[in-house]
């Protein structure tokens, strides 16, 4: 199956949703290439970027599930390869 490389940008505004987010990311761990999290204490948010190599439907499902978590938003950018 063809895969694509993508970056999922995540902004966490509700820290109570972090355990659910971590559970989702663990479920898709086999596809995740890397993860970087940056706490922005002044604005009381956390910014996370996930680099993933997976089939497009897997990326869409993960991004959609992340975006449905309370106080968490996500956007995805896809490579052309």
Backbone as a ProteinNet text record, in pm:
[ID]
protein_1_A
[PRIMARY]
XXXXXXXXXXXXXXXXXXXXXXXXXXXXXXXXXXXXXXXXXXXXXXXXXXXXXXXXXXXXXXXXXXXXXXXXXXXXXXXXX
[TERTIARY]
84.3	0	88.8	51.7	127.7	112.3	222.2	218.5	257.7	223.7	261.7	327	413.9	474.4	392.7	361.1	281.4	326.5	290.4	311.8	175.2	148.4	25	63.2	11	33.2	-81.4	-48.3	-148.6	-131.6	-242.2	-240.5	-329.9	-271.2	-343.2	-376.5	-504.9	-551.3	-611.4	-648.5	-708.4	-619.3	-543.7	-449.2	-517.5	-645.7	-717.6	-734.7	-720.4	-733.2	-601.2	-492.5	-360.9	-353.5	-407.5	-401.1	-469.4	-582.9	-650.8	-567.5	-502	-414.3	-298	-233.9	-120.8	-162.8	-283.8	-334	-351.1	-406.7	-421.1	-285.2	-190.7	-57.6	10.1	-12.5	44	-17.7	-148.2	-216.1	-153.9	-111.6	-57.5	95.5	156.5	300.9	383.3	331.5	408.2	429.7	347.3	357.4	433.4	448.1	506.3	658.2	712.4	857.4	919.1	852	905.1	797.6	827.6	732.5	810.6	759.3	822.2	712.5	728.9	632.2	697.8	627.6	680.2	575	604.1	509.4	524.9	413.9	414.8	343.2	420.3	364.2	294.7	345.4	284.4	139.8	111.9	-22.9	-100.5	-34.9	-95.8	-146	-64.5	-93.7	32.6	13.7	125.3	111.3	223	224.2	303.4	242.4	305.5	306.1	416.5	419.4	454.2	380.7	398.4	434.7	542.8	579.4	541.6	466.4	409.2	428.8	451.5	459.8	359.3	245.8	136.1	46.8	-41.4	-141.8	-228.8	-276.3	-350.3	-472.8	-542.6	-661	-624.8	-509.1	-462.5	-431	-363.5	-330.6	-458.7	-554	-680.8	-756.4	-758.2	-827.3	-762.9	-630.7	-561.4	-585.6	-568.2	-586.7	-729.9	-826.2	-966	-995.6	-941.9	-963.2	-898.8	-782.6	-716.1	-802.2	-852	-931.7	-1063.5	-1111.3	-1235.7	-1216.1	-1092.2	-1066.6	-1097	-1152	-1190.4	-1068.4	-1070.1	-963	-835.8	-846.2	-729.3	-767.7	-681.6	-705.6	-585.3	-610.6	-501.2	-522.1	-411.4	-409.8	-299.8	-320	-224.9	-172.5	-42.6	22.2	85.6	56.6	103.9	218.4	310.8	415.4	356.9	428.6	385.9	443	520.6	579.6	502.7
-118.2	0	124.5	222.1	346.5	426.4	489	573.7	715.7	808.6	948.7	997	1094.2	1159	1284	1304.9	1420.9	1471.9	1597	1657.8	1693.7	1647.6	1684.8	1785.1	1906.9	2011.5	2008.4	2004.8	1990.9	2104.1	2166.3	2265.9	2215.1	2203.5	2153.5	2270.8	2297.2	2403.4	2347	2219	2153	2037.2	2055.3	1952.4	1824.4	1832	1711.7	1613	1657.9	1571.1	1506.1	1540.7	1487.8	1334.8	1272.1	1125.2	1059.6	1113.2	1058	1079.9	1195	1222.7	1124.4	1104.6	1012	869.5	831.9	698.7	683.4	786.2	783.1	772.4	853.7	851.4	716.6	653.5	519.5	417	429.2	337.8	344	461.9	482.4	489.6	446.2	456.3	391.6	287	218.9	307.8	410	500.1	629.3	659.8	788.2	784	879.4	889.9	969.2	1076.3	1160.2	1249.9	1300.5	1386.3	1493.4	1616.5	1725.5	1803.5	1824.4	1901	2023.1	2135	2259.1	2320.7	2331.4	2400.3	2551.3	2620.4	2766.3	2819.2	2833.1	2865.3	3000.3	3098.2	3231.9	3228.7	3142.8	3133.1	3013.2	2935	2816.9	2716.4	2692.2	2590.4	2507.9	2393.1	2310.1	2291	2297.4	2278.5	2151.8	2061.6	1933.1	1914.8	1865.2	1828	1679.5	1612.2	1469	1449.3	1379	1342.5	1196.5	1168.7	1035.3	989.1	861	798	683.8	705.2	608.3	623.6	526	543.5	666	732	856.3	837.4	725.3	705.9	692.5	637	626.6	765.9	846.9	983.5	1063.1	1051.6	1123.7	1080.2	951.6	900.8	951.9	944.9	993.2	1142.1	1220.8	1365.1	1399.4	1331.1	1354.1	1318.6	1206	1165.2	1263.2	1313.6	1413.5	1539.3	1584.7	1706.6	1697.6	1575.3	1557.5	1560.2	1559.2	1565.2	1705.7	1713.6	1841	1929.5	2049.8	2145.4	2118.3	2034.9	2003.2	2025.8	2096.3	2116.6	2065.5	2023.4	1971.2	2008	2021	2042.4	1954.9	1910.1	1819.6	1877.7	1866.9	1905.2	1780.2	1753.9	1634.5	1665.7	1569.2	1581.3	1539.6	1568.3	1526.7	1391.7	1331.7	1200.4	1088.3
0	0	0	-81.7	-88.5	40	79.1	198.2	159.7	248.2	230.4	358.9	344	459.9	487.4	614.8	652.6	788.6	814.8	945.9	1001.5	1122.4	1190.8	1298.3	1284.8	1384.4	1484.4	1612.4	1718	1818.8	1856.5	1963.8	2075.6	2194	2310.7	2401.3	2416.7	2506	2634.1	2633.2	2749.1	2791.4	2897.8	2942.1	2988.1	3021.4	3063.4	2948.4	2825	2708.6	2667.9	2735.5	2698.5	2710.6	2816.3	2819.4	2699	2656.2	2538.6	2412.9	2402.5	2288.9	2286.9	2401.2	2407.7	2373.7	2413.5	2380.1	2228.9	2164.4	2018.4	1949.9	1994.7	1932.1	1952.4	2065.9	2089.5	1994.9	1968.5	1876.2	1736.6	1696.5	1561.8	1562.4	1669.7	1687	1577.6	1516.5	1411.3	1288.8	1271.8	1157.6	1188.6	1317.1	1356.5	1344.2	1269.5	1250.4	1365.7	1405.3	1512.7	1570.2	1688.3	1760.4	1834.4	1829.1	1903.1	1974.4	2102.7	2179.3	2241.7	2234.3	2289.8	2380.9	2510.6	2598.4	2582.5	2567.4	2556	2679.7	2786.2	2917.6	2921.8	2849.2	2849.3	2799.4	2702.4	2645.6	2702.6	2788.9	2851.1	2747.8	2645	2544.9	2521.4	2460.7	2415.8	2266.2	2195.6	2051.2	2022.9	1947.1	1916.6	1765.4	1712.6	1571.6	1562.1	1477.5	1455.4	1308.8	1282.6	1145.6	1128.8	1023.4	1005.2	860.7	843.1	711.1	712.3	645.6	652.3	529.8	507	402.5	433.8	330.6	350.4	438.9	427.1	511.1	658	688.5	827.1	881.9	801.2	843.1	867.1	775.3	789.4	915.3	941.4	1059.7	1186.8	1194.4	1313.5	1333.7	1230.1	1241.4	1281.8	1223.9	1259.1	1403.5	1449.4	1588.2	1685.4	1650	1735.2	1743.4	1630.1	1624.9	1699.9	1725.6	1800.3	1951.4	1996.2	2140	2191.4	2310.8	2370.4	2395.3	2340.2	2363.8	2286.6	2183	2099.5	1953.6	1880.3	1737.8	1660.2	1534.8	1453.2	1307.4	1237.9	1092.4	1035.2	912.9	850.8	719.9	700.7	574.7	515.4	388.9	321.6	226.3	214.2	112.1	-22.6	-126.4	-260.2	-299.6	-211.7	-244.6	-179.8
[MASK]
+++++++++++++++++++++++++++++++++++++++++++++++++++++++++++++++++++++++++++++++++

